[in-house]
Amino acid sequence: MKKIIPYLVASIGIITDIITAKIAERFTYGLGNFPSYIESHSQYSPVFALILFFSAITILKLTMPKGKLWDMGILAFSLLSFLGAVNNILVIIFSPYLFRKK
């Protein structure tokens, strides 16, 4: 069970990113000159993000020495998958103030 925790954390981060992106898209629709939330990278795909995180975690697990400190580092790396969700939450919070109709 301990070996799959970084994979689960990365999966939850990417799923949270997808959910918050959909909420941001609905929430920001029609606010001023900002017609709706658009993913900033047109080639972004959650599947490719998942493949990227899984492959990076696997490479780190195979190449890093065994130890609690290294396991925590790998777990910290898997937490980076939540950055997209944090960005989307900030869009949801601040979009009414930044893009309101005048």
Secondary structure, 3 states (H helix, E strand, C coil): CCCCHHHHHHHHHHHHHHHHHHHHHHHCCCECCECCCCCCCCCCCHHHHHHHHHHHHHHHHHHCCCCHHHHHHHHHHHHHHHHHHHHHHHHHHHHHHHCCCC
